[in-house]
Amino acid sequence: MLKQLLKKIGKQKLLIVRLSLIIKIFLIVLPQMNPKKFKSVLNEIGYYVYALCELDGERRVPFYIGKGKGERCLQHLSPTDEDEKGSKVLQLISENRLGIDILRHGIKTDKDAKLIEATCIDLLGVGNLTNKVRGSGVEMGRVSLEEIYSLRSGKTVNIKPEHAGVAFLLNSTYKSGMSELALFEATRGVWRNVRRDESIKYAYATYGGLIKEVYEIHGWLKAGTQQYFERTFEDIDVSNRWEFIGKKAPDEVREKYIGKILKRERSFGSPFVYVGLKD
């Protein structure tokens, strides 16, 4: 009798916790997320495969793979099932640690979407969803929901004068899922004929027009001075080239630009352009 009573009390406590989470989500968290702004974009991209991700600092760890069209991925923001996935979604939303990644979009048929979804689930089963092979471009590669919103909306961001610097166009070196260190090493060097004066305060890592990361430049050294852990330069003559030393920009700077389309001048074949500089 006592056992049954304790079990009943335990269920009631879980129900109270779940209800409190739901109330918090609907009254506080969801209005801040403003999921409605993504609806028109999702209706334009055909069938897609997506991942629900747990945000852990800079990491986005997928825990659920799905497919659909229209607002399908947003339906998870209001879970109705009391299963493991629904509970995890509620918890992550309440902690502002839920992310949605669009793995592939522009898929023509539901059948093709199912095949891609099944492949991703197989990969998730062996604990590896980080694709180390370069995708087929930003239009078809893995991007976050916020990034695809930026891409489809066409809205660009200007670099403010106080954040002036150089934007590196990593169209030949960027890889979907590359590590933070690999992205930093692809951005910091090795560059020929790059300005190195005090007006160049920040370095912007960009790919396909999107700003992927922002670094604070502390100084410049001759290329090859620093050790590289994830790059080699066997086919590159690093003489007369430069690399910067620095670190990630402060969060308030990164939040202004990461995931947005950079408004810039034409590069005319150069691998970098200067941004935010006063005329």
DRENPA-3360 file (N, C-alpha, C; in nm, 2 decimals, always signed):
BEGIN
1 = MLKQLLKK = +0.08/-0.12/+0.00/+0.00/+0.00/+0.00/+0.09/+0.13/+0.00 ~ +0.19/+0.13/+0.09/+0.28/+0.24/+0.10/+0.36/+0.26/-0.03 ~ +0.39/+0.15/-0.09/+0.47/+0.15/-0.22/+0.39/+0.22/-0.33 ~ +0.26/+0.18/-0.34/+0.17/+0.24/-0.44/+0.15/+0.39/-0.41 ~ +0.14/+0.42/-0.29/+0.12/+0.57/-0.25/+0.24/+0.65/-0.29 ~ +0.36/+0.60/-0.26/+0.48/+0.67/-0.30/+0.49/+0.68/-0.45 ~ +0.45/+0.58/-0.52/+0.46/+0.58/-0.67/+0.36/+0.69/-0.72 ~ +0.24/+0.69/-0.66/+0.14/+0.79/-0.70/+0.19/+0.93/-0.68;
9 = IGKQKLLI = +0.26/+0.95/-0.56/+0.31/+1.09/-0.53/+0.42/+1.12/-0.62 ~ +0.51/+1.03/-0.66/+0.62/+1.05/-0.75/+0.56/+1.10/-0.89 ~ +0.46/+1.03/-0.94/+0.40/+1.07/-1.07/+0.34/+1.21/-1.06 ~ +0.28/+1.24/-0.95/+0.22/+1.38/-0.93/+0.33/+1.48/-0.93 ~ +0.44/+1.45/-0.87/+0.55/+1.55/-0.87/+0.61/+1.57/-1.01 ~ +0.62/+1.46/-1.08/+0.67/+1.47/-1.22/+0.57/+1.56/-1.30 ~ +0.44/+1.54/-1.28/+0.34/+1.61/-1.35/+0.35/+1.76/-1.32 ~ +0.37/+1.79/-1.19/+0.39/+1.93/-1.15/+0.51/+2.00/-1.21;
17 = VRLSLIIK = +0.62/+1.92/-1.21/+0.74/+1.97/-1.28/+0.72/+2.00/-1.42 ~ +0.66/+1.90/-1.49/+0.63/+1.92/-1.64/+0.54/+2.04/-1.66 ~ +0.44/+2.05/-1.58/+0.34/+2.17/-1.60/+0.42/+2.30/-1.58 ~ +0.50/+2.30/-1.48/+0.58/+2.43/-1.45/+0.67/+2.46/-1.57 ~ +0.73/+2.36/-1.63/+0.82/+2.38/-1.74/+0.73/+2.44/-1.86 ~ +0.62/+2.38/-1.89/+0.53/+2.42/-2.00/+0.49/+2.56/-1.98 ~ +0.45/+2.60/-1.86/+0.41/+2.74/-1.83/+0.52/+2.83/-1.85 ~ +0.64/+2.80/-1.81/+0.76/+2.88/-1.83/+0.79/+2.90/-1.98;
25 = IFLIVLPQ = +0.78/+2.79/-2.05/+0.81/+2.80/-2.19/+0.71/+2.89/-2.27 ~ +0.58/+2.87/-2.24/+0.48/+2.94/-2.32/+0.47/+3.09/-2.28 ~ +0.50/+3.12/-2.15/+0.49/+3.26/-2.11/+0.62/+3.34/-2.12 ~ +0.74/+3.27/-2.12/+0.86/+3.34/-2.12/+0.95/+3.31/-2.24 ~ +0.98/+3.18/-2.25/+1.09/+3.14/-2.35/+1.04/+3.15/-2.49 ~ +0.93/+3.09/-2.53/+0.89/+3.10/-2.67/+0.87/+3.24/-2.73 ~ +0.81/+3.33/-2.65/+0.80/+3.47/-2.70/+0.93/+3.53/-2.73 ~ +1.04/+3.49/-2.65/+1.17/+3.54/-2.68/+1.23/+3.48/-2.81;
33 = MNPKKFKS = +1.21/+3.35/-2.83/+1.26/+3.28/-2.94/+1.19/+3.33/-3.07 ~ +1.07/+3.37/-3.07/+0.99/+3.42/-3.18/+1.00/+3.32/-3.30 ~ +0.95/+3.19/-3.28/+0.96/+3.10/-3.39/+0.87/+3.13/-3.51 ~ +0.78/+3.23/-3.50/+0.69/+3.26/-3.61/+0.77/+3.32/-3.73 ~ +0.89/+3.38/-3.70/+0.97/+3.45/-3.81/+1.02/+3.35/-3.90 ~ +1.04/+3.22/-3.86/+1.10/+3.12/-3.95/+1.00/+3.05/-4.04 ~ +0.87/+3.07/-4.02/+0.77/+3.00/-4.09/+0.77/+3.02/-4.24 ~ +0.78/+3.14/-4.28/+0.78/+3.17/-4.43/+0.90/+3.11/-4.50;
41 = VLNEIGYY = +1.01/+3.11/-4.43/+1.13/+3.05/-4.49/+1.12/+2.90/-4.50 ~ +1.07/+2.84/-4.40/+1.05/+2.69/-4.40/+0.95/+2.65/-4.51 ~ +0.86/+2.73/-4.54/+0.76/+2.70/-4.64/+0.82/+2.71/-4.78 ~ +0.94/+2.77/-4.80/+1.00/+2.79/-4.93/+1.10/+2.69/-4.96 ~ +1.15/+2.60/-4.87/+1.27/+2.52/-4.89/+1.23/+2.38/-4.92 ~ +1.11/+2.34/-4.95/+1.07/+2.21/-4.99/+1.09/+2.11/-4.87 ~ +1.10/+1.98/-4.91/+1.13/+1.88/-4.80/+1.27/+1.91/-4.74 ~ +1.28/+1.88/-4.61/+1.41/+1.89/-4.55/+1.43/+1.79/-4.44;
49 = VYALCELD = +1.56/+1.77/-4.40/+1.59/+1.68/-4.29/+1.66/+1.77/-4.19 ~ +1.62/+1.75/-4.06/+1.66/+1.84/-3.96/+1.71/+1.76/-3.83 ~ +1.78/+1.83/-3.75/+1.83/+1.77/-3.62/+1.79/+1.86/-3.51 ~ +1.73/+1.80/-3.40/+1.72/+1.88/-3.28/+1.85/+1.86/-3.20 ~ +1.90/+1.97/-3.15/+2.04/+1.97/-3.09/+2.04/+2.02/-2.95 ~ +2.12/+1.96/-2.87/+2.14/+2.01/-2.73/+2.27/+2.10/-2.74 ~ +2.25/+2.23/-2.71/+2.36/+2.33/-2.71/+2.44/+2.31/-2.59 ~ +2.57/+2.29/-2.61/+2.66/+2.27/-2.50/+2.78/+2.36/-2.52;
57 = GERRVPFY = +2.77/+2.49/-2.48/+2.87/+2.59/-2.52/+2.87/+2.61/-2.67 ~ +2.99/+2.58/-2.73/+3.00/+2.60/-2.88/+2.95/+2.48/-2.96 ~ +2.93/+2.37/-2.89/+2.89/+2.24/-2.95/+2.74/+2.23/-2.97 ~ +2.70/+2.17/-3.08/+2.55/+2.14/-3.11/+2.54/+1.99/-3.12 ~ +2.49/+1.92/-3.02/+2.49/+1.78/-3.02/+2.35/+1.73/-3.06 ~ +2.34/+1.66/-3.18/+2.20/+1.62/-3.22/+2.16/+1.50/-3.13 ~ +2.03/+1.51/-3.09/+1.97/+1.39/-3.02/+1.84/+1.34/-3.09 ~ +1.80/+1.41/-3.19/+1.68/+1.36/-3.27/+1.69/+1.40/-3.41;
65 = IGKGKGER = +1.66/+1.31/-3.51/+1.66/+1.34/-3.65/+1.52/+1.33/-3.70 ~ +1.48/+1.42/-3.78/+1.35/+1.42/-3.84/+1.35/+1.47/-3.98 ~ +1.23/+1.45/-4.05/+1.22/+1.51/-4.18/+1.08/+1.56/-4.20 ~ +1.06/+1.65/-4.30/+0.93/+1.70/-4.32/+0.93/+1.82/-4.41 ~ +0.83/+1.90/-4.41/+0.83/+2.02/-4.49/+0.74/+2.13/-4.41 ~ +0.75/+2.25/-4.45/+0.68/+2.35/-4.38/+0.73/+2.37/-4.24 ~ +0.63/+2.37/-4.15/+0.66/+2.40/-4.01/+0.70/+2.28/-3.92 ~ +0.72/+2.17/-3.99/+0.74/+2.04/-3.91/+0.84/+2.06/-3.80;
73 = CLQHLSPT = +0.96/+2.11/-3.82/+1.06/+2.12/-3.72/+1.02/+2.20/-3.60 ~ +0.93/+2.30/-3.62/+0.89/+2.39/-3.52/+0.78/+2.33/-3.43 ~ +0.72/+2.22/-3.48/+0.62/+2.15/-3.39/+0.68/+2.09/-3.27 ~ +0.81/+2.07/-3.27/+0.87/+2.01/-3.15/+0.88/+2.11/-3.04 ~ +0.86/+2.24/-3.07/+0.87/+2.34/-2.96/+0.75/+2.33/-2.87 ~ +0.64/+2.25/-2.91/+0.53/+2.23/-2.82/+0.50/+2.08/-2.81 ~ +0.59/+2.01/-2.74/+0.57/+1.86/-2.74/+0.45/+1.82/-2.66 ~ +0.38/+1.72/-2.71/+0.26/+1.67/-2.65/+0.28/+1.53/-2.58;
81 = DEDEKGSK = +0.38/+1.46/-2.63/+0.41/+1.32/-2.58/+0.50/+1.33/-2.46 ~ +0.47/+1.25/-2.36/+0.55/+1.25/-2.24/+0.66/+1.14/-2.25 ~ +0.72/+1.14/-2.36/+0.83/+1.04/-2.38/+0.97/+1.11/-2.35 ~ +1.07/+1.04/-2.37/+1.21/+1.09/-2.34/+1.24/+1.21/-2.43 ~ +1.20/+1.21/-2.56/+1.23/+1.32/-2.64/+1.15/+1.44/-2.60 ~ +1.02/+1.43/-2.57/+0.94/+1.54/-2.53/+0.99/+1.61/-2.41 ~ +1.03/+1.52/-2.31/+1.08/+1.58/-2.18/+1.21/+1.65/-2.20 ~ +1.30/+1.59/-2.29/+1.43/+1.66/-2.31/+1.41/+1.79/-2.38;
89 = VLQLISEN = +1.32/+1.80/-2.48/+1.29/+1.92/-2.55/+1.24/+2.03/-2.45 ~ +1.14/+1.99/-2.37/+1.09/+2.09/-2.27/+1.20/+2.14/-2.18 ~ +1.29/+2.05/-2.13/+1.40/+2.09/-2.04/+1.49/+2.18/-2.11 ~ +1.53/+2.15/-2.24/+1.63/+2.23/-2.31/+1.57/+2.37/-2.35 ~ +1.45/+2.37/-2.38/+1.38/+2.50/-2.41/+1.38/+2.59/-2.29 ~ +1.35/+2.53/-2.18/+1.34/+2.61/-2.05/+1.48/+2.67/-2.02 ~ +1.59/+2.60/-2.06/+1.73/+2.64/-2.03/+1.79/+2.72/-2.15 ~ +1.71/+2.74/-2.25/+1.75/+2.81/-2.37/+1.87/+2.74/-2.43;
97 = RLGIDILR = +1.86/+2.61/-2.44/+1.97/+2.53/-2.49/+1.93/+2.43/-2.60 ~ +1.81/+2.46/-2.67/+1.77/+2.38/-2.78/+1.80/+2.45/-2.91 ~ +1.86/+2.38/-3.00/+1.89/+2.43/-3.14/+1.83/+2.34/-3.24 ~ +1.80/+2.40/-3.36/+1.75/+2.32/-3.47/+1.84/+2.34/-3.59 ~ +1.90/+2.23/-3.64/+1.98/+2.24/-3.75/+1.91/+2.18/-3.87 ~ +1.92/+2.25/-3.99/+1.87/+2.20/-4.11/+1.98/+2.12/-4.18 ~ +1.97/+1.99/-4.19/+2.08/+1.91/-4.24/+2.09/+1.91/-4.39 ~ +1.97/+1.90/-4.45/+1.96/+1.91/-4.60/+1.82/+1.97/-4.63;
105 = HGIKTDKD = +1.82/+2.06/-4.73/+1.69/+2.12/-4.77/+1.68/+2.12/-4.92 ~ +1.57/+2.16/-4.97/+1.55/+2.16/-5.12/+1.53/+2.02/-5.17 ~ +1.49/+1.93/-5.09/+1.48/+1.79/-5.13/+1.34/+1.78/-5.21 ~ +1.35/+1.71/-5.32/+1.23/+1.71/-5.41/+1.11/+1.63/-5.37 ~ +1.14/+1.51/-5.31/+1.03/+1.42/-5.28/+1.04/+1.37/-5.13 ~ +0.93/+1.33/-5.08/+0.92/+1.27/-4.94/+1.01/+1.15/-4.94 ~ +1.01/+1.07/-5.05/+1.09/+0.95/-5.05/+1.24/+0.97/-5.03 ~ +1.28/+1.08/-5.10/+1.43/+1.11/-5.09/+1.46/+1.16/-4.95;
113 = AKLIEATC = +1.36/+1.24/-4.89/+1.38/+1.29/-4.76/+1.39/+1.17/-4.66 ~ +1.31/+1.07/-4.68/+1.31/+0.95/-4.59/+1.45/+0.88/-4.59 ~ +1.50/+0.87/-4.72/+1.63/+0.81/-4.73/+1.74/+0.88/-4.66 ~ +1.74/+1.01/-4.68/+1.84/+1.10/-4.61/+1.83/+1.09/-4.46 ~ +1.70/+1.10/-4.41/+1.67/+1.09/-4.27/+1.72/+0.95/-4.21 ~ +1.70/+0.84/-4.29/+1.74/+0.71/-4.24/+1.90/+0.71/-4.23 ~ +1.96/+0.77/-4.33/+2.11/+0.77/-4.33/+2.16/+0.84/-4.21 ~ +2.10/+0.96/-4.18/+2.14/+1.04/-4.06/+2.12/+0.96/-3.93;
121 = IDLLGVGN = +2.01/+0.89/-3.92/+1.98/+0.81/-3.80/+2.08/+0.70/-3.78 ~ +2.12/+0.64/-3.89/+2.22/+0.53/-3.89/+2.35/+0.59/-3.83 ~ +2.39/+0.71/-3.88/+2.51/+0.78/-3.83/+2.50/+0.81/-3.68 ~ +2.38/+0.86/-3.64/+2.35/+0.89/-3.50/+2.37/+0.77/-3.41 ~ +2.33/+0.65/-3.47/+2.34/+0.53/-3.40/+2.48/+0.49/-3.36 ~ +2.58/+0.53/-3.45/+2.72/+0.49/-3.42/+2.79/+0.61/-3.36 ~ +2.71/+0.71/-3.31/+2.77/+0.82/-3.24/+2.85/+0.92/-3.32 ~ +2.82/+0.93/-3.45/+2.90/+1.03/-3.53/+2.81/+1.10/-3.63;
129 = LTNKVRGS = +2.78/+1.22/-3.60/+2.70/+1.30/-3.70/+2.78/+1.42/-3.75 ~ +2.91/+1.42/-3.72/+2.99/+1.53/-3.77/+3.05/+1.49/-3.91 ~ +3.01/+1.55/-4.01/+3.05/+1.52/-4.15/+3.19/+1.58/-4.18 ~ +3.29/+1.50/-4.19/+3.43/+1.56/-4.21/+3.46/+1.58/-4.36 ~ +3.36/+1.54/-4.45/+3.38/+1.56/-4.59/+3.30/+1.69/-4.63 ~ +3.36/+1.78/-4.70/+3.30/+1.90/-4.74/+3.17/+1.87/-4.81 ~ +3.06/+1.95/-4.78/+2.93/+1.93/-4.84/+2.93/+2.00/-4.98 ~ +2.81/+2.00/-5.04/+2.80/+2.05/-5.17/+2.76/+2.20/-5.17;
137 = GVEMGRVS = +2.82/+2.28/-5.08/+2.79/+2.42/-5.08/+2.69/+2.46/-4.97 ~ +2.68/+2.58/-4.94/+2.60/+2.63/-4.84/+2.45/+2.60/-4.87 ~ +2.41/+2.61/-4.99/+2.27/+2.60/-5.03/+2.22/+2.46/-4.99 ~ +2.31/+2.36/-4.99/+2.27/+2.22/-4.96/+2.33/+2.16/-4.84 ~ +2.43/+2.23/-4.78/+2.50/+2.18/-4.66/+2.43/+2.21/-4.53 ~ +2.49/+2.16/-4.42/+2.43/+2.17/-4.29/+2.44/+2.31/-4.24 ~ +2.33/+2.37/-4.21/+2.33/+2.51/-4.15/+2.23/+2.51/-4.04 ~ +2.24/+2.61/-3.95/+2.15/+2.62/-3.84/+2.02/+2.69/-3.90;
145 = LEEIYSLR = +1.91/+2.68/-3.82/+1.78/+2.74/-3.86/+1.80/+2.89/-3.87 ~ +1.88/+2.95/-3.78/+1.90/+3.09/-3.79/+1.98/+3.13/-3.91 ~ +2.08/+3.05/-3.95/+2.16/+3.08/-4.07/+2.08/+3.07/-4.20 ~ +1.99/+2.96/-4.20/+1.91/+2.95/-4.33/+1.81/+3.06/-4.33 ~ +1.77/+3.11/-4.22/+1.68/+3.23/-4.22/+1.75/+3.35/-4.28 ~ +1.88/+3.37/-4.23/+1.96/+3.48/-4.29/+1.98/+3.47/-4.44 ~ +2.01/+3.34/-4.48/+2.04/+3.32/-4.62/+1.92/+3.35/-4.71 ~ +1.80/+3.30/-4.66/+1.68/+3.31/-4.74/+1.62/+3.45/-4.74;
153 = SGKTVNIK = +1.64/+3.52/-4.62/+1.58/+3.66/-4.61/+1.66/+3.76/-4.69 ~ +1.79/+3.73/-4.72/+1.87/+3.82/-4.80/+1.91/+3.94/-4.72 ~ +1.88/+3.95/-4.59/+1.92/+4.06/-4.51/+2.07/+4.05/-4.48 ~ +2.14/+4.16/-4.49/+2.29/+4.17/-4.47/+2.32/+4.25/-4.35 ~ +2.44/+4.23/-4.30/+2.48/+4.31/-4.18/+2.60/+4.39/-4.21 ~ +2.61/+4.51/-4.18/+2.72/+4.60/-4.19/+2.81/+4.59/-4.07 ~ +2.94/+4.58/-4.09/+3.04/+4.58/-3.98/+3.05/+4.72/-3.93 ~ +3.03/+4.74/-3.80/+3.04/+4.88/-3.75/+3.19/+4.92/-3.74;
161 = PEHAGVAF = +3.21/+5.05/-3.75/+3.35/+5.10/-3.75/+3.43/+5.06/-3.63 ~ +3.37/+5.05/-3.52/+3.44/+5.00/-3.40/+3.48/+4.85/-3.40 ~ +3.42/+4.78/-3.50/+3.46/+4.64/-3.52/+3.53/+4.62/-3.66 ~ +3.59/+4.72/-3.70/+3.65/+4.71/-3.84/+3.76/+4.60/-3.84 ~ +3.78/+4.55/-3.96/+3.88/+4.44/-3.97/+3.88/+4.39/-4.11 ~ +3.92/+4.26/-4.12/+3.93/+4.19/-4.25/+3.84/+4.06/-4.25 ~ +3.77/+4.05/-4.35/+3.68/+3.93/-4.37/+3.75/+3.83/-4.46 ~ +3.78/+3.71/-4.41/+3.85/+3.61/-4.49/+3.74/+3.52/-4.56;
169 = LLNSTYKS = +3.75/+3.50/-4.69/+3.65/+3.42/-4.76/+3.71/+3.28/-4.77 ~ +3.65/+3.19/-4.68/+3.71/+3.06/-4.67/+3.64/+2.96/-4.76 ~ +3.61/+3.00/-4.88/+3.53/+2.91/-4.97/+3.60/+2.79/-5.01 ~ +3.73/+2.78/-5.01/+3.80/+2.66/-5.05/+3.86/+2.58/-4.93 ~ +3.85/+2.64/-4.81/+3.91/+2.57/-4.69/+3.80/+2.53/-4.59 ~ +3.69/+2.60/-4.59/+3.59/+2.57/-4.49/+3.52/+2.43/-4.51 ~ +3.50/+2.36/-4.41/+3.43/+2.23/-4.42/+3.32/+2.22/-4.31 ~ +3.21/+2.17/-4.36/+3.10/+2.15/-4.26/+3.14/+2.06/-4.15;
177 = GMSELALF = +3.12/+2.11/-4.02/+3.15/+2.03/-3.91/+3.29/+2.04/-3.86 ~ +3.37/+2.13/-3.92/+3.51/+2.14/-3.88/+3.52/+2.19/-3.74 ~ +3.63/+2.15/-3.67/+3.64/+2.19/-3.53/+3.67/+2.34/-3.51 ~ +3.66/+2.39/-3.39/+3.69/+2.53/-3.36/+3.83/+2.56/-3.40 ~ +3.92/+2.47/-3.36/+4.06/+2.49/-3.39/+4.09/+2.50/-3.54 ~ +4.03/+2.40/-3.61/+4.05/+2.40/-3.76/+4.00/+2.53/-3.82 ~ +3.89/+2.58/-3.78/+3.83/+2.71/-3.83/+3.93/+2.82/-3.80 ~ +3.98/+2.82/-3.68/+4.07/+2.93/-3.64/+4.20/+2.93/-3.72;
185 = EATRGVWR = +4.25/+2.81/-3.74/+4.37/+2.79/-3.82/+4.35/+2.83/-3.97 ~ +4.23/+2.80/-4.02/+4.20/+2.83/-4.16/+4.19/+2.99/-4.17 ~ +4.15/+3.05/-4.07/+4.13/+3.20/-4.07/+4.26/+3.28/-4.04 ~ +4.34/+3.23/-3.95/+4.45/+3.31/-3.90/+4.57/+3.32/-4.01 ~ +4.58/+3.23/-4.10/+4.68/+3.23/-4.19/+4.65/+3.14/-4.31 ~ +4.74/+3.14/-4.41/+4.85/+3.23/-4.43/+4.82/+3.33/-4.55 ~ +4.84/+3.46/-4.53/+4.79/+3.56/-4.62/+4.90/+3.65/-4.68 ~ +4.88/+3.68/-4.80/+4.98/+3.76/-4.87/+4.91/+3.90/-4.89;
193 = NVRRDESI = +4.99/+4.00/-4.88/+4.95/+4.14/-4.90/+4.83/+4.18/-4.82 ~ +4.83/+4.14/-4.69/+4.72/+4.18/-4.60/+4.76/+4.30/-4.52 ~ +4.67/+4.39/-4.50/+4.70/+4.50/-4.41/+4.71/+4.46/-4.27 ~ +4.81/+4.52/-4.20/+4.84/+4.48/-4.06/+4.85/+4.59/-3.97 ~ +4.79/+4.71/-4.00/+4.79/+4.82/-3.92/+4.69/+4.81/-3.81 ~ +4.69/+4.91/-3.72/+4.60/+4.91/-3.60/+4.45/+4.92/-3.64 ~ +4.42/+4.96/-3.76/+4.28/+4.98/-3.80/+4.21/+4.84/-3.82 ~ +4.29/+4.74/-3.84/+4.24/+4.60/-3.86/+4.23/+4.53/-3.72;
201 = KYAYATYG = +4.12/+4.55/-3.66/+4.10/+4.50/-3.52/+4.05/+4.36/-3.51 ~ +3.97/+4.32/-3.61/+3.90/+4.19/-3.60/+3.91/+4.11/-3.73 ~ +3.91/+3.98/-3.72/+3.91/+3.89/-3.84/+3.78/+3.82/-3.84 ~ +3.72/+3.82/-3.96/+3.59/+3.75/-3.98/+3.60/+3.63/-4.06 ~ +3.57/+3.51/-4.01/+3.57/+3.39/-4.09/+3.44/+3.37/-4.16 ~ +3.44/+3.37/-4.29/+3.31/+3.37/-4.37/+3.32/+3.25/-4.47 ~ +3.20/+3.20/-4.50/+3.18/+3.10/-4.60/+3.05/+3.11/-4.66 ~ +3.05/+3.12/-4.80/+2.93/+3.14/-4.87/+2.85/+3.27/-4.83;
209 = GLIKEVYE = +2.92/+3.37/-4.78/+2.85/+3.49/-4.74/+2.82/+3.50/-4.59 ~ +2.81/+3.38/-4.53/+2.78/+3.38/-4.38/+2.90/+3.40/-4.30 ~ +2.88/+3.48/-4.19/+2.99/+3.49/-4.09/+2.99/+3.38/-4.00 ~ +3.09/+3.30/-3.99/+3.10/+3.18/-3.91/+3.16/+3.20/-3.78 ~ +3.26/+3.29/-3.77/+3.32/+3.33/-3.64/+3.39/+3.46/-3.65 ~ +3.41/+3.52/-3.53/+3.48/+3.65/-3.53/+3.60/+3.64/-3.43 ~ +3.71/+3.69/-3.47/+3.83/+3.68/-3.38/+3.89/+3.82/-3.36 ~ +3.94/+3.84/-3.24/+4.01/+3.97/-3.21/+4.16/+3.95/-3.24;
217 = IHGWLKAG = +4.21/+4.04/-3.32/+4.35/+4.04/-3.37/+4.44/+4.11/-3.27 ~ +4.54/+4.04/-3.22/+4.64/+4.10/-3.13/+4.77/+4.14/-3.19 ~ +4.80/+4.08/-3.31/+4.92/+4.12/-3.38/+4.94/+4.02/-3.50 ~ +5.05/+4.05/-3.57/+5.08/+3.98/-3.69/+5.22/+3.92/-3.69 ~ +5.24/+3.80/-3.74/+5.37/+3.74/-3.74/+5.40/+3.69/-3.88 ~ +5.52/+3.66/-3.92/+5.55/+3.60/-4.04/+5.49/+3.46/-4.05 ~ +5.43/+3.42/-4.16/+5.37/+3.29/-4.17/+5.47/+3.18/-4.14 ~ +5.42/+3.08/-4.07/+5.50/+2.97/-4.03/+5.56/+2.99/-3.89;
225 = TQQYFERT = +5.55/+3.11/-3.83/+5.60/+3.13/-3.70/+5.53/+3.05/-3.59 ~ +5.40/+3.04/-3.61/+5.32/+2.96/-3.51/+5.30/+2.82/-3.56 ~ +5.28/+2.73/-3.46/+5.25/+2.59/-3.49/+5.11/+2.57/-3.54 ~ +5.09/+2.49/-3.64/+4.95/+2.45/-3.68/+4.93/+2.31/-3.65 ~ +4.81/+2.28/-3.60/+4.78/+2.14/-3.56/+4.69/+2.07/-3.66 ~ +4.61/+2.14/-3.73/+4.52/+2.08/-3.82/+4.53/+2.12/-3.97 ~ +4.65/+2.19/-4.00/+4.67/+2.23/-4.13/+4.82/+2.20/-4.17 ~ +4.84/+2.17/-4.29/+4.98/+2.16/-4.34/+4.99/+2.25/-4.47;
233 = FEDIDVSN = +5.12/+2.30/-4.49/+5.14/+2.39/-4.61/+5.25/+2.33/-4.70 ~ +5.24/+2.21/-4.73/+5.33/+2.14/-4.82/+5.33/+2.20/-4.96 ~ +5.21/+2.24/-5.00/+5.20/+2.29/-5.14/+5.19/+2.44/-5.15 ~ +5.22/+2.51/-5.04/+5.21/+2.65/-5.03/+5.35/+2.71/-4.99 ~ +5.39/+2.81/-5.07/+5.51/+2.88/-5.03/+5.47/+2.99/-4.93 ~ +5.51/+2.97/-4.80/+5.46/+3.07/-4.70/+5.55/+3.19/-4.69 ~ +5.66/+3.20/-4.77/+5.74/+3.32/-4.76/+5.66/+3.44/-4.81 ~ +5.69/+3.55/-4.75/+5.61/+3.67/-4.78/+5.46/+3.66/-4.75;
241 = RWEFIGKK = +5.43/+3.58/-4.66/+5.29/+3.57/-4.61/+5.29/+3.59/-4.46 ~ +5.16/+3.62/-4.41/+5.15/+3.66/-4.27/+5.04/+3.58/-4.21 ~ +5.04/+3.57/-4.07/+4.94/+3.51/-3.99/+4.92/+3.60/-3.87 ~ +4.79/+3.60/-3.82/+4.77/+3.68/-3.70/+4.76/+3.60/-3.58 ~ +4.79/+3.66/-3.47/+4.77/+3.59/-3.34/+4.65/+3.66/-3.27 ~ +4.57/+3.59/-3.20/+4.45/+3.65/-3.15/+4.36/+3.54/-3.08 ~ +4.24/+3.58/-3.05/+4.14/+3.49/-2.99/+4.00/+3.52/-3.03 ~ +3.91/+3.44/-2.99/+3.77/+3.48/-3.02/+3.73/+3.61/-2.96;
249 = APDEVREK = +3.65/+3.69/-3.04/+3.61/+3.82/-3.00/+3.52/+3.81/-2.88 ~ +3.50/+3.91/-2.80/+3.40/+3.91/-2.69/+3.26/+3.87/-2.74 ~ +3.19/+3.80/-2.65/+3.06/+3.75/-2.69/+2.96/+3.86/-2.75 ~ +2.97/+3.98/-2.69/+2.88/+4.09/-2.74/+2.91/+4.13/-2.88 ~ +3.04/+4.11/-2.93/+3.07/+4.13/-3.07/+3.03/+4.01/-3.15 ~ +3.06/+3.89/-3.11/+3.02/+3.77/-3.19/+2.87/+3.76/-3.21 ~ +2.80/+3.79/-3.11/+2.65/+3.78/-3.12/+2.59/+3.88/-3.22 ~ +2.66/+3.99/-3.25/+2.61/+4.08/-3.35/+2.62/+4.03/-3.49;
257 = YIGKILKR = +2.72/+3.94/-3.52/+2.76/+3.91/-3.65/+2.75/+3.76/-3.69 ~ +2.78/+3.67/-3.60/+2.78/+3.53/-3.64/+2.64/+3.48/-3.69 ~ +2.65/+3.40/-3.80/+2.52/+3.35/-3.85/+2.45/+3.44/-3.95 ~ +2.51/+3.56/-3.97/+2.45/+3.66/-4.06/+2.52/+3.68/-4.19 ~ +2.46/+3.73/-4.29/+2.52/+3.75/-4.42/+2.60/+3.89/-4.41 ~ +2.73/+3.88/-4.45/+2.81/+4.00/-4.45/+2.79/+4.08/-4.57 ~ +2.76/+4.21/-4.54/+2.76/+4.31/-4.65/+2.90/+4.36/-4.68 ~ +2.95/+4.34/-4.80/+3.08/+4.37/-4.83/+3.10/+4.41/-4.98;
265 = ERSFGSPF = +3.22/+4.47/-5.01/+3.25/+4.50/-5.14/+3.29/+4.37/-5.22 ~ +3.29/+4.38/-5.35/+3.34/+4.26/-5.43/+3.48/+4.24/-5.40 ~ +3.52/+4.11/-5.40/+3.66/+4.07/-5.37/+3.75/+4.07/-5.49 ~ +3.69/+4.07/-5.61/+3.77/+4.06/-5.73/+3.88/+3.96/-5.73 ~ +3.85/+3.84/-5.68/+3.94/+3.73/-5.67/+4.03/+3.72/-5.55 ~ +4.02/+3.82/-5.47/+4.11/+3.82/-5.35/+4.04/+3.73/-5.24 ~ +4.12/+3.66/-5.16/+4.06/+3.58/-5.05/+4.02/+3.65/-4.93 ~ +4.03/+3.78/-4.93/+3.98/+3.86/-4.82/+3.93/+4.00/-4.87;
273 = VYVGLKD = +3.85/+4.06/-4.78/+3.81/+4.20/-4.81/+3.81/+4.27/-4.67 ~ +3.82/+4.41/-4.68/+3.82/+4.48/-4.56/+3.68/+4.53/-4.53 ~ +3.64/+4.53/-4.40/+3.51/+4.57/-4.36/+3.51/+4.66/-4.25 ~ +3.41/+4.75/-4.25/+3.39/+4.85/-4.13/+3.49/+4.96/-4.13 ~ +3.58/+4.98/-4.23/+3.67/+5.09/-4.23/+3.61/+5.21/-4.28 ~ +3.64/+5.32/-4.22/+3.59/+5.45/-4.26/+3.66/+5.50/-4.38 ~ +3.58/+5.56/-4.47/+3.63/+5.61/-4.60/+3.73/+5.72/-4.58;
% end
